[in-house]
């Protein structure tokens, strides 16, 4: 069908591998803004400022949390995502937006959850599903009941990171 085009960045398997690097956290969003308005706003700003890598709309989708005044946007390329960071502090419908990488973003080659098999410590344990109200100090105290802790590291991940 001539005239109809599908954005290939949404369906290709390689795009899934870069999804984390193509997402941005948008804080201090205006009250009542919709996902559609967010996508339209960023597409317009990126095109107006010449930050697009190619023809078309760089923002693929947006997820808005109106109650907590934040959103996540996903762009079609890693390069356009990085360029969008330069819009930090832009005014949108009277609100100054904060544009950041999501908390779960790790630059390529620095993902702490990926370890070569030869570097795993056989004396280490990994715990998940720990209640969010349990402090590091209380968790250390609880684990110390089973033996001496040689080292301790606690990574908290927000339940609202998409």
MARFI-316987 format. One record per atom (N, C-alpha, C, O): x, y, z. Coordinates in steps of 0.2 Angstrom, whole numbers, plus 5000, padded with zeros to 4 digits. Example, Ala and Ser with C-alpha at 12.3 -4.5 7.8 and 13.67 -1.06 7.14 Angstrom:
REM residues 2
506649725039;506249785039;506649845039;507149835042;506449895035;506849955036;506450005039;506750065040;
REM end
This chain:
REM residues 162
500449945000;500050005000;500450065000;500850085005;500450104995;500850164994;500550214999;499950225000;501050255002;500750305006;500750285014;500850325018;500750225015;500750195022;501450175024;501750135020;501650195029;502350175031;502350155038;501950185042;502650105040;502750085047;503450105049;503950095046;503450135055;504150155058;504550085060;504350055064;505050075056;505350005057;505750005064;505949945066;505850065067;506250055074;505750025079;506050005084;505150025078;504749995083;504749915083;504749885088;504749885077;504649815077;505349775076;505349715077;505849805075;506449775074;506749745081;506749785086;507049685081;507349655087;507949695090;507949705096;508249725085;508849765087;508649825091;508949855096;508049855090;507749915094;507649895101;507649935105;507449835102;507349805109;507949815113;507949825119;508549795110;509149795114;509349865115;509749875120;509149915112;509349985113;508750025117;508850085118;508249995119;507650025122;507850065128;507650125128;508250035132;508350075138;508750135137;508650185140;509150135132;509550195130;509150245126;509350305125;508550225124;508150275120;507550305124;507150335121;507550295131;507050315135;507350375139;507950375141;506850415141;507050475145;506450485150;505950475149;506750505156;506250525162;506150605161;506550645159;505450625161;505250695160;504950705167;504350685168;505250755171;504950775177;504650845177;504750885173;504250855182;503850915183;503350935177;503350985174;503050885175;502650895169;501950935171;501750925177;501650965166;501051005168;500450965170;500450905167;500050985174;499450945177;499050935171;498850985167;498750875170;498350865165;498550845158;498250835153;499250845157;499550835150;499450765148;499450715153;499250745142;499150685140;499850655136;500250695135;499850585135;500350555132;500450585125;500950605122;499850595121;499850625115;500150695114;500550705110;499950735119;500250805119;500950805121;501350845118;501150755125;501850755126;502250735120;502850765119;502050685116;502350665110;502350725105;502950735102;501850755104;501750815100;502250865102;502550895097;502250885108;502750935111;503450925109;503750965106;503650865111;504350845110;504550835102;505050855100;504150805098;504250805091;504350875088;504750885084;503850915090;503950985088;504551025090;504851055085;504751015096;505351045098;505951025095;506451055093;506050955095;506550925092;506650945084;507250955082;506050945081;506150965074;506251035073;506651055068;505951085077;506151155076;506851175078;507151215075;507151135083;507851145085;508351115080;508951115082;508151075076;508551035071;508950975075;509550965073;508650945080;508950895083;508750825081;508950775084;508350825075;508150755072;508750725068;509050765064;508850665068;509350635064;509150615057;509550615052;508450605056;508150595050;507450625049;507150645054;507150615044;506450645043;505950605047;506050545047;505450635049;504950595053;504950625060;505350665062;504550585064;504450605071;504950565075;504850505075;505350595079;505850555083;505550525090;505850475092;505050555092;504750525098;504250465096;503750485093;504350405099;503950355097;503350345101;502750335099;503450355108;502850355113;503050385119;503550405120;502550395123;502550425130;502150395135;501550365133;502350385141;501950355146;501950415152;502450435155;501350435153;501250495158;500950465164;500450425164;501250485170;500950475177;500750545179;501150585182;500150565178;499850625180;499850645187;500050695190;499750585191;499750595199;500350615202;500450655206;500950585199;501550605201;501950655197;502550665198;501650685192;501950735188;502550715184;503050755184;502650655182;503150635178;502950595172;502350565171;503450585167;503250545161;503950515159;504450535161;503850465154;504450435151;504250445143;503650425141;504750465140;504650465132;505150415129;505750405132;504950385124;505450335120;505550365113;505050385110;506150375111;506350395105;506550345100;506750285102;506650355094;506750305089;507550295088;507750235086;507950335091;508650325091;509050345097;508750395100;509550315098;509950335104;510250405103;510250435108;510450415097;510750485096;510250545097;510350595100;509650535095;509050585096;508950585104;508750635106;508950525107;508850525114;509350575118;509150615122;509950565116;510550605119;510450675117;510550715122;510250695111;510150765109;509550795113;509550855115;509050755115;508450775119;508650795126;508350845129;509150765128;509450795135;509550865135;509550895140;509750895129;509950965129;509351005130;509351065131;508750985130;508051015131;507951025139;507451055140;508350995143;508251005150;508051075152;508451125150;507551085156;507351155158;506851195153;506751255154;506651155148;506251185143;505551195146;505351165151;505151255144;504551265146;503951235142;503951235136;503551195146;503051165142;502351175146;502251155152;501951215143;501251235146;501351265153;500951255157;501851305154;501951345160;502351305165;502551335170;502651245163;503051205168;503751195165;503851185159;504251205170;504951195168;505051115168;505051095174;505151085163;505351015163;506050995165;506451025163;506050935168;506750905170;506750845166;506350805166;507350845162;507450795157;508050755159;508550785160;507950685161;508550645164;508550575161;507950555158;509050545161;509050475160;508650435166;508650465171;508350385164;507950345169;508450315174;509050305173;508250305180;508650275186;509050205183;509550195185;508650165179;508850105177;509350105171;509550055169;509550165169;509950175163;510750165166;510950205170;511050125162;511750125163;512150135156;511950095151;512650175156;512950185149;513250115147;513350075151;513250115140;513550045138;514250025141;514650065142;514249965143;514849935146;514849945153;515349925157;514349975157;514449995164;513849955168;513749975173;513449915164;512849885168;513149835173;513449785172;512949855180;513249815185;512849755186;513149705190;512349735183;512049675183;512349625179;512149565179;512749645174;513049595169;513749585172;514149625171;513849515173;514549495176;514749435171;514349395170;515449435169;515649375166;515649325171;515749325177;515449265168;515349205173;515949195177;515949175183;516549205174;517149185178;517249235184;517749225188;516949295184;517049345190;516449335195;516549375200;516049285195;515549285200;515849255207;516349215206;515649275212;515949255219;515549205221;514949215222;515749145222;515449085225;515149095232;514749065234;515449145236;515249155242;514749215243;514649235249;514549235237;514049295238;513349265237;513249215234;512849305240;512149295239;511849355236;512049405237;511249335232;510849395229;510149385231;509849335230;509849435234;509249435237;508749485233;508949535231;508149455231;507649505228;507049505232;506949455236;506549545231;505949545234;505949575241;505549555245;506449615243;506549635249;506049695250;505949735246;505649695256;505149755257;505549815256;506049825259;505249865253;505549935252;505649975259;506050015259;505249955264;505249985270;505849965275;505949985280;506249905272;506749885276;507349925275;507649925269;507649955280;508249995279;508949945278;508849885280;509449975275;510049935274;510349915281;510549855282;510249955286;510549935293;510149875296;510449825298;509449875295;509049825297;509149755293;509149705296;509249765287;509449705283;510149675285;510149615285;510649715286;511249695288;511149655295;511449605295;510849685299;510749655306;510349585305;510549535308;509849585300;509549515299;509949465296;509949405298;510349485291;510849445288;511449415292;511649365292;511649465297;512149445301;511949385306;512449355309;511349375307;511149325311;511349255308;511349205312;511449255302;511649195299;512449185298;512649135295;512849235300;513549235299;513849305298;513449355297;514449305298;514849375297;514749395290;514849355285;514549455289;514549485282;515249515281;515549555285;515549495275;516149525273;516049585269;516549635270;515549595266;515349655262;514649655261;514349605261;514349715259;513649715258;513549775253;513849825254;513049765249;512949815244;512149805242;511949745241;511849865243;511049855242;510849905236;511049965236;510549875231;510349915225;509549925226;509249875225;509349985226;508649995226;508450015220;508650065217;507849985217;507650005211;506850025212;506449995215;506750085209;506050115210;505550075206;505650045201;504950055210;504450015206;504150055201;503750025197;504250115200;503950155195;504350165188;504150205184;504950135188;505350135182;505050085177;505050025179;504950115171;504650065166;505150035162;505050005157;
REM end
